[in-house]
Amino acid sequence: MRYDVVVLGAGIVGTSTALHLQERGRAVALVDRRGPGEETSYGNSGVVERSALLPVAFPRSLSALADVALKRYPGANYHWSALPALAPWLLAYWRNSAPDRLLATARMMQPLLSATVAEHRALAAKAGVETLFRDGGWLKIYRSEAAFAAEAREFPLAAEFGYRVKALSQEETLALEPNLEPSFAKAVHWQDPHSVSDPGGVTKAYAAYFQGIGGRVLTGDARSLRQNGTGWSLATANGPIEAREAVVALGPWSMDVLTPFGYRFPLAVKRGYHMHYRTEGNASLGRPVLDEENGYVITPMVGGIRLTTGAEFARRDAPKTPVQVDKTEKLARKLFPLGSRAEAEPWMGSRPIFPDSRPVIGKAPRHSSLWLAFGHQHLGFTLGPATGRLLAEMMTGEKPFIDPAVYGAERFG
Ligand SMILES: Cc1cc2nc3c(=O)[nH]c(=O)nc-3n(C[C@H](O)[C@H](O)[C@H](O)COP(=O)(O)OP(=O)(O)OC[C@H]3O[C@@H](n4cnc5c(N)ncnc54)[C@H](O)[C@@H]3O)c2cc1C
């Protein structure tokens, strides 16, 4: 079977890319070894960001670094065995975490980030899953004045980007979320983000919409991709397929396919975990809540309250070490009346991340009919639909809705 484009990876990024291409008249096959939206795009915190200003940074102060190194900060964990191979990446990440570079990255990401909510909601309407979305923003709670002050320093930048943000007292926060325990002093309410109650379900619905407009979802191993005279070939469960162009949107697995083609992009992963909880009594939560000083998020989901953890630096395929779930669960129980665990063991996934916290969206530097869309770090669920539109516009020769230059892979040489 021959297609115009084969998109490898049916997470939120690949699925959104495939459907934007299909809508533009391309015959598209979307290939994954699993069903759509069953990996990273399933297990995240479900926040569709419109408040992410500065990227998540490597700690620069000695005390913050010591908290991570000594594993006192529950928002981070690492495996000693992973550090030697990760060292060059961590050094580059540390360099990119200098205040002036963070600000520069924030400005480079803003054009894409400002489109996220509108792009998601447009797809949600077409796919018939608006009921899985909620507005109302998200809350960050603070126990110490110093941590609150650090967040408040971002308010002028928020005003510059046109984001609505409000500092709340404990009483004002409890008026918004009456079931939170008053174990915090203050909160910041970012009002523009939306959130979803089932990120995997949203991705599956987008894939179903893609099929409804003529796209094909196929099962196959992306590592069977081969270049041939007229484009690309791939083995799938439905037999071999061919396509004029290929898109790599394999999230944390993207280099599994690109390394054999000679690419050496500095993609690493920040692993993360989640666990769902039943609630005590009739307690409910209206929006995601981030306990920033302890590095976890609780989000109301279809499967219960989902607690998601911060970053774990480890080899992508090393066995799970969900110590952060155990540590943050104890803290989260002081913030919200969590009941018993709803699953036997924590879910684990990997945020694909470049050291400059920008995704790659665009042409592969050395193959004219190969396109790339991965490395969306902490914001991939948010950025999927906007990325899909941008890449589809580039591939079909339309004028891109934003300048894609800063997301090019050429920046890695
Ligand atoms: C704990 C946690 C919380 C997060 N919270 C948020 C949040 O609130 N908001 C937000 O915007 N982002 C969040 N993120 C980040 C976000 O989830 C990711 O950036 C995003 O899901 C990446 O999407 P993707 O499509 O690139 O990758 P994926 O969703 O991982 O998709 C890649 C696909 O490739 C497939 N694949 C892999 N190898 C092969 C192969 N050999 N052959 C065929 N198929 C293959 C996989 O099966 C998978 O379906 C969070 C991440 C984590 C871990």
The ligand as an SDF file (V2000), in Angstrom:
LIG
                    3D

 53 58  0  0  0  0  0  0  0  0999 V2000
    4.6530   12.6130   34.7080 C   0  0  0  0  0  0  0  0  0  0  0  0
    4.4700   13.4700   33.4840 C   0  0  0  0  0  0  0  0  0  0  0  0
    3.6160   14.5730   33.5380 C   0  0  0  0  0  0  0  0  0  0  0  0
    3.4570   15.4000   32.4220 C   0  0  0  0  0  0  0  0  0  0  0  0
    2.5320   16.4210   32.4620 N   0  0  0  0  0  0  0  0  0  0  0  0
    2.2930   17.1710   31.3540 C   0  0  0  0  0  0  0  0  0  0  0  0
    1.2750   18.1650   31.3450 C   0  0  0  0  0  0  0  0  0  0  0  0
    0.5380   18.3590   32.3100 O   0  0  0  0  0  0  0  0  0  0  0  0
    1.0910   18.9010   30.2140 N   0  0  0  0  0  0  0  0  0  0  0  0
    1.8690   18.7050   29.1040 C   0  0  0  0  0  0  0  0  0  0  0  0
    1.6860   19.4120   28.1240 O   0  0  0  0  0  0  0  0  0  0  0  0
    2.8100   17.7270   29.0490 N   0  0  0  0  0  0  0  0  0  0  0  0
    3.0420   16.9610   30.1490 C   0  0  0  0  0  0  0  0  0  0  0  0
    3.9870   15.9710   30.1260 N   0  0  0  0  0  0  0  0  0  0  0  0
    4.8010   15.7890   28.9060 C   0  0  0  0  0  0  0  0  0  0  0  0
    4.0200   15.0920   27.7970 C   0  0  0  0  0  0  0  0  0  0  0  0
    3.3010   14.0090   28.3160 O   0  0  0  0  0  0  0  0  0  0  0  0
    4.9680   14.6120   26.6890 C   0  0  0  0  0  0  0  0  0  0  0  0
    5.8450   15.6620   26.2990 O   0  0  0  0  0  0  0  0  0  0  0  0
    4.1530   14.1820   25.4720 C   0  0  0  0  0  0  0  0  0  0  0  0
    3.1900   13.2320   25.8230 O   0  0  0  0  0  0  0  0  0  0  0  0
    5.0620   13.6140   24.3850 C   0  0  0  0  0  0  0  0  0  0  0  0
    4.2220   13.2280   23.3150 O   0  0  0  0  0  0  0  0  0  0  0  0
    4.7920   12.4720   22.0770 P   0  0  0  0  0  0  0  0  0  0  0  0
    3.6690   12.2710   21.1290 O   0  0  0  0  0  0  0  0  0  0  0  0
    6.0110   13.1860   21.6120 O   0  0  0  0  0  0  0  0  0  0  0  0
    5.3260   11.0730   22.6790 O   0  0  0  0  0  0  0  0  0  0  0  0
    4.5040    9.7700   23.1340 P   0  0  0  0  0  0  0  0  0  0  0  0
    3.1630   10.1100   23.6570 O   0  0  0  0  0  0  0  0  0  0  0  0
    5.3970    8.9810   24.0140 O   0  0  0  0  0  0  0  0  0  0  0  0
    4.2980    8.9950   21.7780 O   0  0  0  0  0  0  0  0  0  0  0  0
    5.3460    8.2830   21.1510 C   0  0  0  0  0  0  0  0  0  0  0  0
    4.7300    7.0500   20.5190 C   0  0  0  0  0  0  0  0  0  0  0  0
    5.7670    6.3160   19.8260 O   0  0  0  0  0  0  0  0  0  0  0  0
    5.4480    4.9470   19.9190 C   0  0  0  0  0  0  0  0  0  0  0  0
    6.6520    4.1500   19.6670 N   0  0  0  0  0  0  0  0  0  0  0  0
    7.8090    4.1340   20.3650 C   0  0  0  0  0  0  0  0  0  0  0  0
    8.6960    3.2920   19.7780 N   0  0  0  0  0  0  0  0  0  0  0  0
    8.0890    2.7720   18.6820 C   0  0  0  0  0  0  0  0  0  0  0  0
    8.4860    1.8770   17.6810 C   0  0  0  0  0  0  0  0  0  0  0  0
    9.7110    1.3140   17.6590 N   0  0  0  0  0  0  0  0  0  0  0  0
    7.6130    1.5650   16.6970 N   0  0  0  0  0  0  0  0  0  0  0  0
    6.3680    2.1140   16.6830 C   0  0  0  0  0  0  0  0  0  0  0  0
    5.9310    2.9720   17.6100 N   0  0  0  0  0  0  0  0  0  0  0  0
    6.7820    3.3100   18.6120 C   0  0  0  0  0  0  0  0  0  0  0  0
    4.9220    4.7860   21.3300 C   0  0  0  0  0  0  0  0  0  0  0  0
    4.1510    3.5940   21.4480 O   0  0  0  0  0  0  0  0  0  0  0  0
    4.1310    6.0750   21.5210 C   0  0  0  0  0  0  0  0  0  0  0  0
    2.7550    5.8870   21.2200 O   0  0  0  0  0  0  0  0  0  0  0  0
    4.1810   15.1200   31.2240 C   0  0  0  0  0  0  0  0  0  0  0  0
    5.0060   14.0050   31.1620 C   0  0  0  0  0  0  0  0  0  0  0  0
    5.1450   13.1860   32.2700 C   0  0  0  0  0  0  0  0  0  0  0  0
    6.0340   11.9660   32.1640 C   0  0  0  0  0  0  0  0  0  0  0  0
  1  2  1  0
  2  3  1  0
  2 52  2  0
  3  4  2  0
  4  5  1  0
  4 50  1  0
  5  6  2  0
  6  7  1  0
  6 13  1  0
  7  8  2  0
  7  9  1  0
  9 10  1  0
 10 11  2  0
 10 12  1  0
 12 13  2  0
 13 14  1  0
 14 15  1  0
 14 50  1  0
 15 16  1  0
 16 17  1  0
 16 18  1  0
 18 19  1  0
 18 20  1  0
 20 21  1  0
 20 22  1  0
 22 23  1  0
 23 24  1  0
 24 25  2  0
 24 26  1  0
 24 27  1  0
 27 28  1  0
 28 29  2  0
 28 30  1  0
 28 31  1  0
 31 32  1  0
 32 33  1  0
 33 34  1  0
 33 48  1  0
 34 35  1  0
 35 36  1  0
 35 46  1  0
 36 37  1  0
 36 45  1  0
 37 38  2  0
 38 39  1  0
 39 40  1  0
 39 45  2  0
 40 41  1  0
 40 42  2  0
 42 43  1  0
 43 44  2  0
 44 45  1  0
 46 47  1  0
 46 48  1  0
 48 49  1  0
 50 51  2  0
 51 52  1  0
 52 53  1  0
M  END
$$$$
